[in-house]
Amino acid sequence: MVLKYALEILRRLDRQADLTTMTNQSPREFRASHWQLRSKRLEFGSRPLLMGIVNVTPDSFSDGGRFVDRDAAVQHGLQLLDAGADILDIGGESTRPYSSPVDVEEELRRTVTVLQDLAQQTTVPLSIDTSKAIVAQAAMDAGAEIINDVTGLCGDPQMVSFAAQSNAGVCVMHMQGTPQTMQDNPTYKNVVRDILEYLKSRRDALQQLGIPAERIALDPGIGFGKTHRHNVELLAAAEEFHQLGCPLLFGHSRKGFIGKVLGNSEVDRDAGTIGVALALARSGVQVIRVHNVAHISQALRLFESVGGIDGSPRLIADA
């Protein structure tokens, strides 16, 4: 059943990709080879890196309430690392559709001690999922390397200047509207072209404000102000976004379009998440943000062994 759902997602994305062509020049020629962080550098190989999700929230759409306790959140992060995560993304404010904003003090309370504990127990890059500069600064002090901002560094007027002076890696996401309004009636002339243009404009603006392109990852924002059709169109056109020359980060894990494609809103979405992850891997996407690291890590290891992004199999010994 898991294989059936994963293959169905891949089939749908293949069909959609045939309908989405933006340029005769291969975007792969511009695929970023690394992501420079505050004190680390991530090199990209023949499979995507996995960003494991640590939601220290009571109301996130998939796992809200499971890891609100500091010790539970830290333990969950360590388990994700054991399962194969290359990055941990810690968030203290849900951004699911129609979620309520969280004040600065509460977001700090939820995230800073978790970051501190994880920084003491691992050397993998830690990311703070926030749109508030004060929270980002506290996270950097606690050991974070990345600012993952769903507002594209537009939600707080102090965020860009802090990101520039801190030398953090940044993830710039596209969102139409806010979490409170984004799913009311998302509309585009051409969803792929519109979001390509937005991300290009943000990349250029941030470079002018002191953040080099090698420190910028770009995220089309699956599920943030998009219909189910928009999400599938963006995933099918993932390779097109390489033309921007920055690392690409996609966060499709367990989102509603998976149930829509499979015709069952109650289906376990992990199988569909794997199918999309394999399609993104084939498109050369560098970072995938996921909940179930173990299953996707295993799938990507097999993807790499039979050719990976560069088409070179990693042969194993018979003995």
C-alpha positions as CSV (number, residue, x, y, z in Angstrom):
1,M,0.0,0.0,0.0
2,V,2.8,2.4,0.8
3,L,4.5,1.7,-2.6
4,K,1.1,2.1,-4.3
5,Y,0.6,5.6,-2.8
6,A,4.2,6.7,-3.5
7,L,4.0,5.6,-7.1
8,E,0.7,7.4,-7.6
9,I,2.2,10.6,-6.4
10,L,5.2,10.2,-8.8
11,R,2.9,9.4,-11.7
12,R,0.9,12.5,-11.2
13,L,4.0,14.7,-10.9
14,D,5.4,13.3,-14.1
15,R,2.2,14.1,-16.0
16,Q,2.1,17.6,-14.6
17,A,5.8,18.1,-15.5
18,D,5.0,17.5,-19.2
19,L,2.7,20.5,-19.1
20,T,5.2,22.8,-17.4
21,T,8.2,24.1,-19.5
22,M,9.7,27.5,-19.0
23,T,13.0,27.6,-20.8
24,N,15.0,25.6,-23.4
25,Q,18.2,26.0,-21.4
26,S,18.6,23.4,-18.7
27,P,18.2,25.0,-15.2
28,R,20.5,22.2,-13.9
29,E,23.4,24.3,-15.3
30,F,22.8,26.8,-12.5
31,R,22.3,24.2,-9.7
32,A,23.9,25.5,-6.4
33,S,26.7,23.2,-5.1
34,H,26.7,24.4,-1.5
35,W,25.0,26.5,1.1
36,Q,27.1,28.8,3.3
37,L,25.8,29.0,6.9
38,R,27.0,31.1,9.9
39,S,30.0,28.8,10.7
40,K,29.4,25.7,8.6
41,R,29.1,25.0,4.9
42,L,26.7,22.4,3.5
43,E,28.0,20.6,0.3
44,F,25.4,19.0,-1.9
45,G,26.0,15.6,-3.4
46,S,23.9,13.0,-5.2
47,R,20.9,13.1,-3.0
48,P,19.0,15.8,-1.1
49,L,19.8,16.7,2.5
50,L,17.0,16.2,5.0
51,M,15.8,18.9,7.3
52,G,14.1,17.3,10.3
53,I,11.1,19.2,11.8
54,V,11.0,19.9,15.5
55,N,7.7,21.7,16.2
56,V,7.7,23.0,19.8
57,T,4.1,24.0,19.4
58,P,0.6,22.9,20.6
59,D,-1.1,23.5,17.3
60,S,1.1,22.6,14.3
61,F,-1.0,20.8,11.6
62,S,0.7,17.4,11.8
63,D,2.4,16.9,15.2
64,G,1.2,19.8,17.3
65,G,1.3,19.1,21.0
66,R,3.6,16.1,20.8
67,F,6.8,18.0,21.6
68,V,5.9,21.1,23.5
69,D,7.9,19.8,26.5
70,R,11.5,20.8,26.3
71,D,12.9,17.3,27.0
72,A,10.5,15.7,24.6
73,A,11.5,18.2,21.8
74,V,15.2,17.6,22.4
75,Q,14.7,13.9,22.4
76,H,12.7,14.1,19.2
77,G,15.5,16.1,17.6
78,L,18.1,13.5,18.6
79,Q,15.9,10.7,17.2
80,L,15.6,12.6,13.9
81,L,19.4,12.8,13.8
82,D,19.7,9.1,14.4
83,A,17.3,8.5,11.6
84,G,19.4,10.5,9.1
85,A,18.5,14.2,9.4
86,D,21.3,16.5,8.1
87,I,19.7,19.7,9.6
88,L,17.2,20.3,12.5
89,D,14.6,23.0,12.1
90,I,13.2,24.2,15.4
91,G,10.0,26.2,15.5
92,G,7.9,27.7,18.2
93,E,5.0,29.2,16.2
94,S,2.6,27.3,14.1
95,T,2.1,28.7,10.5
96,R,-0.6,26.3,9.5
97,P,-3.7,27.9,7.8
98,Y,-5.7,30.1,10.2
99,S,-3.3,29.6,13.0
100,S,-3.0,32.3,15.7
101,P,0.2,34.4,16.1
102,V,2.4,33.8,19.1
103,D,4.0,36.6,21.0
104,V,7.8,37.0,21.2
105,E,8.2,35.9,24.8
106,E,6.3,32.7,24.3
107,E,8.2,31.9,21.1
108,L,11.5,32.5,22.9
109,R,10.3,30.3,25.8
110,R,9.5,27.4,23.5
111,T,12.6,27.4,21.3
112,V,15.7,28.8,23.0
113,T,16.4,26.1,25.6
114,V,15.7,23.4,23.0
115,L,18.3,25.0,20.7
116,Q,20.8,25.3,23.5
117,D,20.4,21.6,24.5
118,L,20.6,20.4,20.9
119,A,23.6,22.6,20.2
120,Q,25.4,20.9,23.2
121,Q,24.6,17.4,21.9
122,T,25.2,17.6,18.2
123,T,27.3,19.3,15.5
124,V,24.7,19.3,12.7
125,P,23.4,22.7,11.7
126,L,20.4,23.9,13.6
127,S,17.7,26.1,12.1
128,I,15.2,28.5,13.7
129,D,11.8,28.6,12.0
130,T,10.8,32.2,12.8
131,S,9.8,35.5,11.3
132,K,10.9,37.6,14.3
133,A,14.3,39.2,14.4
134,I,14.5,39.0,18.2
135,V,13.8,35.3,18.2
136,A,16.4,34.8,15.4
137,Q,19.0,36.7,17.4
138,A,18.4,34.6,20.5
139,A,18.5,31.4,18.4
140,M,21.9,32.4,16.9
141,D,23.2,33.0,20.5
142,A,21.9,29.5,21.4
143,G,23.8,27.9,18.5
144,A,21.6,28.1,15.4
145,E,23.1,28.4,11.9
146,I,20.0,29.1,9.8
147,I,17.0,31.5,9.8
148,N,14.1,29.8,8.1
149,D,11.5,32.6,7.6
150,V,8.1,31.9,6.0
151,T,7.7,35.6,5.3
152,G,10.8,35.7,3.1
153,L,12.5,38.1,5.6
154,C,9.6,40.6,5.0
155,G,7.6,40.1,8.2
156,D,10.0,42.0,10.6
157,P,11.7,45.1,9.4
158,Q,14.8,44.2,11.5
159,M,15.2,40.7,10.1
160,V,17.3,41.5,7.0
161,S,19.8,43.7,8.8
162,F,20.2,41.1,11.6
163,A,20.6,38.2,9.1
164,A,23.2,40.2,7.2
165,Q,25.3,41.1,10.3
166,S,25.0,37.6,11.8
167,N,26.2,35.8,8.7
168,A,23.5,33.2,9.1
169,G,22.2,31.1,6.3
170,V,18.7,32.1,5.4
171,C,15.8,30.3,3.8
172,V,13.5,32.7,1.9
173,M,10.0,31.3,1.4
174,H,7.1,32.5,-0.8
175,M,3.8,32.9,0.9
176,Q,0.7,34.6,-0.6
177,G,-0.9,36.5,2.3
178,T,-0.4,35.4,5.9
179,P,-1.2,32.2,7.7
180,Q,-4.5,33.7,8.7
181,T,-5.5,34.6,5.1
182,M,-3.3,32.6,2.7
183,Q,-5.9,29.8,1.9
184,D,-8.9,32.1,1.4
185,N,-8.5,32.3,-2.4
186,P,-5.0,31.9,-3.6
187,T,-4.7,33.2,-7.2
188,Y,-1.9,33.4,-9.7
189,K,-1.6,34.3,-13.4
190,N,1.0,31.5,-13.7
191,V,2.0,30.0,-10.4
192,V,5.4,28.8,-11.4
193,R,6.4,31.9,-13.2
194,D,4.9,34.2,-10.6
195,I,6.8,32.5,-7.7
196,L,10.1,32.3,-9.8
197,E,9.9,36.1,-10.2
198,Y,9.1,36.6,-6.6
199,L,12.0,34.5,-5.4
200,K,14.4,36.1,-7.9
201,S,13.3,39.6,-6.6
202,R,13.9,38.6,-3.0
203,R,17.3,37.0,-3.8
204,D,18.4,40.2,-5.6
205,A,17.1,42.5,-2.9
206,L,18.8,40.5,-0.1
207,Q,22.1,40.6,-2.0
208,Q,21.9,44.3,-2.3
209,L,21.3,44.5,1.5
210,G,24.4,42.4,2.3
211,I,23.4,38.8,2.2
212,P,25.4,36.9,-0.5
213,A,23.6,34.4,-2.8
214,E,25.6,31.5,-1.4
215,R,23.9,32.1,2.0
216,I,20.4,32.2,0.6
217,A,18.2,29.1,0.1
218,L,14.9,29.5,-1.7
219,D,11.6,27.8,-0.9
220,P,8.5,28.1,-3.2
221,G,6.3,27.5,-0.1
222,I,4.2,24.4,-0.8
223,G,0.9,24.8,1.0
224,F,1.4,28.5,1.8
225,G,-1.2,30.4,-0.2
226,K,-1.6,27.7,-2.9
227,T,-4.4,25.4,-4.0
228,H,-3.8,21.7,-4.3
229,R,-3.3,22.2,-8.0
230,H,-0.8,25.0,-7.5
231,N,1.2,22.7,-5.1
232,V,1.4,19.9,-7.7
233,E,2.4,22.4,-10.5
234,L,5.2,23.8,-8.4
235,L,6.5,20.3,-7.4
236,A,6.4,19.2,-11.0
237,A,8.4,22.3,-12.0
238,A,10.9,22.1,-9.2
239,E,13.9,21.8,-11.5
240,E,13.0,25.2,-13.0
241,F,13.9,26.9,-9.8
242,H,17.6,26.0,-10.2
243,Q,17.9,28.8,-12.7
244,L,17.9,31.1,-9.6
245,G,21.4,29.8,-8.7
246,C,20.6,29.2,-5.0
247,P,20.0,26.0,-3.0
248,L,16.3,24.9,-3.2
249,L,14.4,23.9,-0.1
250,F,11.0,22.2,-0.4
251,G,8.6,21.5,2.5
252,H,5.8,19.2,1.2
253,S,5.7,16.8,4.1
254,R,2.2,15.4,5.0
255,K,0.4,18.3,3.4
256,G,-3.2,18.3,2.3
257,F,-2.5,18.0,-1.5
258,I,-1.3,14.5,-0.9
259,G,-4.7,13.3,0.3
260,K,-6.3,15.2,-2.6
261,V,-4.1,13.4,-5.2
262,L,-4.8,10.0,-3.6
263,G,-8.5,10.7,-3.2
264,N,-8.5,10.2,0.5
265,S,-8.1,13.0,3.0
266,E,-7.7,10.6,5.9
267,V,-4.9,8.6,4.3
268,D,-1.5,8.2,6.0
269,R,0.4,10.9,4.1
270,D,3.9,9.5,4.8
271,A,3.8,7.3,1.7
272,G,2.8,10.2,-0.5
273,T,5.5,12.3,1.1
274,I,8.1,9.7,0.1
275,G,6.8,9.7,-3.5
276,V,7.2,13.5,-3.7
277,A,10.6,13.4,-2.1
278,L,11.8,11.0,-4.8
279,A,10.5,13.3,-7.5
280,L,12.2,16.3,-5.8
281,A,15.4,14.2,-5.6
282,R,15.3,13.5,-9.3
283,S,14.8,17.2,-9.9
284,G,18.1,18.0,-8.0
285,V,16.5,19.7,-5.1
286,Q,19.1,20.2,-2.4
287,V,17.1,20.2,0.9
288,I,13.8,18.6,1.8
289,R,12.0,19.5,5.0
290,V,10.2,16.4,6.5
291,H,8.6,15.0,9.6
292,N,9.3,11.3,9.1
293,V,13.1,11.3,8.5
294,A,13.6,7.6,8.8
295,H,11.5,6.5,5.9
296,I,12.6,9.3,3.6
297,S,16.2,8.8,4.5
298,Q,16.0,5.2,3.5
299,A,14.2,5.9,0.3
300,L,16.9,8.5,-0.7
301,R,19.8,6.2,0.2
302,L,18.3,3.7,-2.3
303,F,17.7,6.5,-4.8
304,E,21.4,7.4,-4.5
305,S,22.6,3.8,-4.8
306,V,20.9,3.3,-8.2
307,G,22.1,6.6,-9.7
308,G,21.1,9.6,-7.6
309,I,21.0,13.1,-9.0
310,D,24.1,12.6,-11.2
311,G,23.1,9.2,-12.6
312,S,26.1,7.4,-11.2
313,P,25.2,4.2,-9.3
314,R,26.9,3.5,-6.0
315,L,27.6,-0.2,-6.4
316,I,27.8,-2.5,-3.4
317,A,29.8,-5.6,-2.8
318,D,28.1,-8.9,-3.2
319,A,29.8,-10.4,-0.2
